[in-house]
Amino acid sequence: MTDHTGRDAVGAVWRIDSARIVGALARYTGDFGLAEDVAQEALAEALVTWPRDGTPRNPAGWLLAVGRRRAIDTYRRRSALDEKYAALAHNLGEGGVVAGSLPTDPARGVEDVLWDPDQIDDDVLALMFISCHPMLAREARVALTLRVVGGLTSDEIARGFLVPTATVQARITRAKKMLGSAREPFELPSAAERAERLGTVLSVIYLIFTEGSSASSGRDVLRLDLASEAQRLARVLARLVPNEPEALGLLALLELTAARFPARTGPDGEPVLLDRQDRSRWNHAAIARGRAALARAERVGRGLGPYGLQATIAECHASAESVEATDWDRIVGVYEALSRLAPSAVVDLNRAVAVSMAQGPAEALPIVDRLVDTNALANSHLLPMVRGELLTRLGRTEEARAELLVAIDRCGNDRERAVLEAKLADLDGGD
C-alpha cells in the first residue's frame, strides 16, 4: 500500500469515526481532555503506521486500542497511579491492556470495553454538549466542536476561519483546561441542562454554517468544507434528539440553504445574486431533505422556533420558479413572526428586503432608516448595501452612491466587494 493511500485511509476513518472514538475514550477514562489528547496521539501514530504496514482490519478498533494504551501510559506517569490504574484495570477483563501494551485481540478488547453500541449515540451527544459548554467563549466552542465532533485538524479549522493554526490550538487547549478545572464530567447533562444548553449547540453549528455559506473575509464566497461539516453535525444532532423541533428546524434550514450553493457562484467563483441564479442547478435532493426535516419539526409540535421559521422562508424560495413568483407576502409575515420571537437587526434588515419585494422600496426604506438611527450593524456592509439598493430603485442616485461606497469600505470579502463595485459602476454609468 502506498503512503498516499495509507494517509487517505487514516483521514477517512478519522472523519467518519472520530466523534465515536473520542466519546468512547472519554467514557472509558472519565476525562474529556485526556480522551481528546490520546485520540490525537492515536491519529498521529496511525499516520506513521498505516502507510507503512497497511490499514488494519478494524481501523476504528485499532485507534481505540492505541488511545486506550496511551491513556494507561498517562495514568502510570501520574502521581495518583494506584487509584486510577486500579479503576482502569477493573474494567479491562480478559484480553485487556497489560502494562500499557496492546490487547491480545485489539478488536475484541475494544468492542468489549469501549465500543458499546447502546452508548455510542450518547457518547456523541455528550461530546456535543461538552464542546459547546456555556462557560467557553464562542470561538472556543466552535474550535472544540469542529475538533472533537467534526474530526477536523487544527490546520483545517484555521484555514476555514482564516486564523493562524497556533490560535486554534491555543483556543482548544484553553477550552480543555477550563473544562478540566471545572471538573466537568463526561456524561450526558440532565434533561433540564440539555434543554438549557441545546440553544448553544445549535448556535455553534449555525455559526459554522454561516461562515461557510457567506464567508466574512478572504477571496471565496463559499467555504464548502465548513458548510458541509455544519450540515453533517446538524444531521447527527437531529438523529440524536429526534423530538427537538429546533434541531430539525436547523437541519431543514441548512439543507434548504445549501441547496442553492451550486448556482450561487459563477465559473470563476464570482457571486451570482438570487435573481440571476439558474434554479435548475439547485440541489433538489437537498431541497427534498430540507422539506422533510421541516415537516418533521412541525409534526413534533410545540411550534416552530427561530431556525424553523428561517427554514420556512428558505422553503418559500426553494418552491418558487423565479424571484417574481416568490410568495413575498408570506415571507414578510414569517419575518414579522421571527422578529417577535428572536428580534435582531439582521432579521429586521432581511424583513426590509422582503417588504421591498412585496410592497416596494418606499415601504421598506423606513425600516432600514430605523436601523441606521439606532446604529445597528455599525460595522457591517449589509446595511449600507441594502439601503443603497433601495435608494437606487427609488431614483435617489447620489444617496445610493454614498451608501455603496460605505458598503465597499466595510466589506471584508473580496468577491462580494467586487459585486458592490460593479453596482457602483452601473450607477455611475447610468448618470
Steps between C-alpha positions, in 0.01 A plus 500: 500500500637840408557781746229708332243222530585435864466865596171522311371202698595668828320818396186317391475290817567800721238717331236227530576362846693766692205613711421142601866429573546809718165439667582138578841596639343776709249255642783254566734745673243737648723787383388696193829684455711186531272315257544766233877507555549123476268481199723754325806295597337190353427693181864610478615140549262381226645756257839335549395136528222449246689626193788270599315187616162531332157592632396269785198273471310703759629858456280661765582219743871553434470871584300421813754243618791739449309780669424276796865397525609864498245581770639229725855618431391848606344376822812296578699823489266683733539514875160345563612184324358235730146631517466586132677190373288278721185667373606441141621145556171412668320567172740323264412134546671228301687608189540851634803721508782373721787730598405751236520258206241429237243233591544149371196549277470877440169481318340282766644704787368825356159361423467350849621801694441808287289448190164459670232547229247593765717793610650627174223752432511619861877541470471723193218701654705549817793616286279762334369636827844507664664664197230769505506555875372851585811573710711504182540799270323477166826457305605219734168321460532512122860376500434223751184384319677483165791317660335236717162457330587593143840333493671799337866569566623828643638589155161438337318711760755778463463503121124508529495806726814666360685504831845360587516134596663601827192707584273201449726276706508756781119526502464122520762472775337775707157345453619160622675657799183689593292184478760311702519769769122500526515117537236471231408130493472315172135419509176612347366804683166461672188558293469851644865580423468357148202724435696795635814425294331389178480858378877533539562180301265616224653847487853361461393277209314795346805725541723246326252474213459877472873550460502225238203633306598869511870531567567818696846550352740362243451432130234229501130567541438143617712280724345167421711306751356700791146502365507126431637425846222707659242306296651172618493614863138611462405159359674323789326722755159454337544121524610520861213728614222412250226662709659844518329721240779758494763236420281392208437863410872571486558193284223613264646851480849374418381251238274755327767769505777270378273385217567833328879472522553354148345813346641758741836538328604531138779319313769722651357492852324835472171537694174455310212688661166330560319667210765375253543146628422204275251321721534180302845470659360502852546171685147359499596203717613746770172689458308177555706421811443849634126483445484161668688631805273805519192279479633286786563811707139606447369153591692497828285789617580785739520736203796603287789689656736748334680238291173342391364840395815574301464159338143594404635808323764291326226259388307791347802577285555134417143450380487811278579485128649850502554804719184656357294187574619481862234541767653815646191582706536170684871563551422841650254336738752239610765767555254693717444186708874445517563859613257447787651166600869585452535874436825613339627763261579233239143370511366855455736562209389180329139592568563836328628317191188282496275807545674670208418200279141469623402866535775707340818680612312800644337276761827331588723806534356616838584158650861539388517862615392397849792258508732784396359724773567236766856446372422132437746296294746789527797304361312287247487566128150350480308802625649758257480239222124451549440872550696575183288250305176652628616855419604386152152360436351828624716702259698672777832443325735723698386358832525148361857564384599618849352186659676268255833668572449432872405139425811451285720641775352266762485181294769248596435244226678566173232344279213685665695824483537450125121464468448825690758676283315377189173640641672834557640498147152427360365788704764737371450374145130573521553869571 
